[in-house]
Amino acid sequence: MILMHAPTLREFARKHPICKQQLNDWEYFIKQTPLENPNDIKTHFPPVKILKNNRFVFKIKGNEFRLIAKINFQQQICDVRFVGTHSEYDKINADVI
């Protein structure tokens, strides 16, 4: 089971209830699915974008929102680094956030 540090996720879901269910579903899946490497992420989330340093960009609610998570597969920890609209995502550097 993956441990998750996700205050950003919860705060965003409170401000944007339109995507709360999708974020909850994503979080549940990440926590419950055995993930050993980036290929496991790609298998379960085919449209995911894999970045360097085990960072992943997930499309939420039909790509209306983006979520960046950093996953440490060895320690089984997921850190949500960013959740925002597509336009907010375009303004950040996903490789370093």
Secondary structure, 3 states (H helix, E strand, C coil): CCEEECHHHHHHHHHCHHHHHHHHHHHHHHHHCCCCCHHHHHHHCCCCEECCCCEEEEEECCCCEEEEEEEECCCCEEEEEEEEEHHHHCCCCCCCC
